[in-house]
C-alpha cells in the first residue's frame, strides 16, 4: 500500500499590499520620516526573530506597527537586513517592507507611494508581488503570529 503524503498548504492573500523600501536610514529614522510624510504614528514592538544559519541562533529584525483609524487598516514596517543575513534573501535590494493588513484602494496606495518617494533619504520604493516571492506566504503568516503575540503582551501589561 502506498504511503499517503500530507502537505501543509498556507493561505496566502495576494491582495495585501507589500511595499519594498530602499534607503540607508536606521529603522527609527525611517519611521520618523514616514510618520511625517504619511501622518502615521509608528511604534516599535518586539523585534521579529527568525532562525539563523547556526543552530540556536536567531536573527532579529526591527518591527514597527501603526493602526490607522482613518484608513481602517494597520501597517507594519519590517527591516530586511541583519549583519548575519536577510529576512528575504530573494529581495536583497530592499531595506524595509511596509505591509498593510487589509487591501488598499489603488488611489490610496498610489498616494502612499508618492509620499514615501518624496522623502529625500528614500532611494526607491515599489510594490512587491507576494505571489512571486519565494517563502512570502510563510513569512506573512509568521509576521501575523508575531503581531498577535505582541498584542497579547501589551494587553497583559
Kinemage of the C-alpha trace (Angstrom):
@kinemage 1
@onewidth
@group {chain A} dominant
@subgroup {mainchain}
@vectorlist {calphas} color= white
{ca unk a 1} P 0.000 0.000 0.000
{ca unk a 2} L 1.349 3.416 -0.949
{ca unk a 3} L 2.129 5.909 1.772
{ca unk a 4} L -0.220 8.833 1.990
{ca unk a 5} L 1.650 12.121 1.825
{ca unk a 6} L 0.315 15.144 3.641
{ca unk a 7} L 1.300 18.673 2.770
{ca unk a 8} L 0.689 21.900 4.597
{ca unk a 9} L -0.987 24.493 2.437
{ca unk a 10} L -0.734 28.096 3.523
{ca unk a 11} L -3.452 30.630 2.898
{ca unk a 12} L -1.715 33.398 1.011
{ca unk a 13} L -3.672 36.558 0.334
{ca unk a 14} L -2.017 38.190 -2.648
{ca unk a 15} L -4.262 41.248 -2.415
{ca unk a 16} L -2.416 42.519 0.681
{ca unk a 17} L -0.203 45.426 -0.376
{ca unk a 18} L 3.501 44.999 0.307
{ca unk a 19} L 5.928 47.800 -0.465
{ca unk a 20} L 9.690 47.430 -0.645
{ca unk a 21} L 11.650 50.487 0.514
{ca unk a 22} L 15.326 51.044 -0.244
{ca unk a 23} L 17.090 53.557 1.987
{ca unk a 24} L 20.111 53.669 4.257
{ca unk a 25} L 18.344 55.024 7.336
{ca unk a 26} L 18.063 53.129 10.587
{ca unk a 27} L 14.566 51.930 11.469
{ca unk a 28} L 13.815 54.712 13.964
{ca unk a 29} L 14.894 57.395 11.450
{ca unk a 30} L 12.825 55.890 8.645
{ca unk a 31} L 9.778 55.547 10.900
{ca unk a 32} L 10.162 59.216 11.882
{ca unk a 33} L 10.327 60.224 8.200
{ca unk a 34} L 7.325 58.024 7.361
{ca unk a 35} L 5.386 59.440 10.306
{ca unk a 36} L 5.972 62.966 8.997
{ca unk a 37} L 5.261 62.145 5.336
{ca unk a 38} L 2.217 59.905 5.852
{ca unk a 39} L 0.912 61.363 9.105
{ca unk a 40} L 1.348 57.947 10.760
{ca unk a 41} L 2.459 57.143 14.301
{ca unk a 42} L 4.612 54.029 14.091
{ca unk a 43} L 5.609 52.420 17.370
{ca unk a 44} L 8.225 49.762 17.823
{ca unk a 45} L 7.290 46.402 19.275
{ca unk a 46} L 9.429 43.319 19.922
{ca unk a 47} L 11.863 42.525 17.131
{ca unk a 48} L 10.833 39.918 14.584
{ca unk a 49} L 13.088 36.893 15.042
{ca unk a 50} L 13.836 34.141 12.559
{ca unk a 51} L 16.220 31.179 12.877
{ca unk a 52} L 19.767 31.872 11.689
{ca unk a 53} L 22.284 29.677 9.881
{ca unk a 54} L 23.764 28.110 13.016
{ca unk a 55} L 21.722 26.043 15.431
{ca unk a 56} L 20.202 28.043 18.269
{ca unk a 57} L 20.946 31.392 16.606
{ca unk a 58} L 18.157 33.871 15.870
{ca unk a 59} L 18.296 36.933 13.646
{ca unk a 60} L 16.363 39.979 14.890
{ca unk a 61} L 14.702 42.456 12.562
{ca unk a 62} L 13.099 45.753 13.648
{ca unk a 63} L 9.298 45.617 13.679
{ca unk a 64} L 7.085 48.714 13.912
{ca unk a 65} L 3.290 48.954 13.767
{ca unk a 66} L 0.640 51.622 13.252
{ca unk a 67} L -3.160 51.364 13.487
{ca unk a 68} L -4.891 53.828 11.152
{ca unk a 69} L -8.411 54.756 12.211
{ca unk a 70} L -8.862 56.901 9.069
{ca unk a 71} L -7.941 54.115 6.649
{ca unk a 72} L -9.373 51.363 8.887
{ca unk a 73} L -6.165 49.432 8.420
{ca unk a 74} L -2.955 48.578 10.220
{ca unk a 75} L 0.552 48.878 8.839
{ca unk a 76} L 3.785 47.053 9.667
{ca unk a 77} L 7.298 48.269 8.901
{ca unk a 78} L 9.849 45.455 8.998
{ca unk a 79} L 13.581 45.582 8.372
{ca unk a 80} L 15.158 43.220 5.844
{ca unk a 81} L 18.800 43.485 6.975
{ca unk a 82} L 20.767 41.849 9.740
{ca unk a 83} L 24.587 41.578 9.789
{ca unk a 84} L 24.248 37.772 9.584
{ca unk a 85} L 21.637 37.610 6.807
{ca unk a 86} L 18.451 38.857 5.173
{ca unk a 87} L 14.846 38.326 6.152
{ca unk a 88} L 14.019 37.698 2.481
{ca unk a 89} L 17.211 36.862 0.570
{ca unk a 90} L 15.292 36.914 -2.739
{ca unk a 91} L 14.772 40.687 -2.258
{ca unk a 92} L 18.310 41.742 -1.330
{ca unk a 93} L 17.897 45.303 -2.602
{ca unk a 94} L 15.010 46.021 -0.205
{ca unk a 95} L 15.954 47.520 3.160
{ca unk a 96} L 12.437 47.646 4.676
{ca unk a 97} L 8.997 46.250 3.952
{ca unk a 98} L 5.819 48.237 4.545
{ca unk a 99} L 2.826 45.931 4.711
{ca unk a 100} L -0.832 46.823 5.122
{ca unk a 101} L -3.098 44.438 6.995
{ca unk a 102} L -6.009 44.849 4.586
{ca unk a 103} L -6.225 45.608 0.846
{ca unk a 104} L -5.877 49.279 -0.075
{ca unk a 105} L -7.664 51.279 -2.721
{ca unk a 106} L -5.397 51.963 -5.748
{ca unk a 107} L -5.701 55.734 -5.200
{ca unk a 108} L -4.614 55.469 -1.558
{ca unk a 109} L -1.802 53.063 -2.454
{ca unk a 110} L -0.561 55.478 -5.140
{ca unk a 111} L -0.738 58.378 -2.695
{ca unk a 112} L 1.290 56.418 -0.099
{ca unk a 113} L 3.893 55.515 -2.734
{ca unk a 114} L 4.189 59.151 -3.841
{ca unk a 115} L 4.556 60.394 -0.265
{ca unk a 116} L 7.251 57.827 0.502
{ca unk a 117} L 9.109 58.779 -2.699
{ca unk a 118} L 9.063 62.402 -1.524
{ca unk a 119} L 11.289 61.508 1.466
{ca unk a 120} L 14.795 62.666 0.440
{ca unk a 121} L 16.624 59.727 2.057
{ca unk a 122} L 14.498 57.095 0.286
{ca unk a 123} L 16.340 55.714 -2.727
{ca unk a 124} L 13.372 53.817 -4.100
{ca unk a 125} L 10.024 52.303 -3.234
{ca unk a 126} L 7.994 49.830 -5.221
{ca unk a 127} L 5.197 47.346 -4.824
{ca unk a 128} L 6.308 43.755 -4.228
{ca unk a 129} L 4.195 40.919 -5.602
{ca unk a 130} L 3.962 38.429 -2.716
{ca unk a 131} L 2.884 35.587 -5.008
{ca unk a 132} L 6.147 35.832 -6.979
{ca unk a 133} L 8.436 35.894 -3.962
{ca unk a 134} L 9.702 32.629 -2.521
{ca unk a 135} L 8.558 31.876 1.049
{ca unk a 136} L 6.489 35.080 1.268
{ca unk a 137} L 3.304 33.302 2.356
{ca unk a 138} L 5.054 31.589 5.238
{ca unk a 139} L 6.787 34.827 6.239
{ca unk a 140} L 3.483 36.742 6.259
{ca unk a 141} L 1.921 34.099 8.482
{ca unk a 142} L 4.880 34.289 10.902
{ca unk a 143} L 4.583 38.079 10.970
{ca unk a 144} L 0.870 37.778 11.752
{ca unk a 145} L 1.674 35.422 14.630
{ca unk a 146} L 4.282 37.929 15.849
{ca unk a 147} L 1.660 40.679 15.834
{ca unk a 148} L -0.757 38.511 17.809
{ca unk a 149} L 1.933 37.675 20.366
{ca unk a 150} L 2.941 41.339 20.708
{ca unk a 151} L -0.720 42.330 21.138
{ca unk a 152} L -1.130 39.723 23.839
{ca unk a 153} L 1.940 41.060 25.684
{ca unk a 154} L 0.715 44.654 25.609
{ca unk a 155} L -2.771 43.679 26.814
{ca unk a 156} L -1.250 41.845 29.797
{ca unk a 157} L 0.877 44.843 30.852
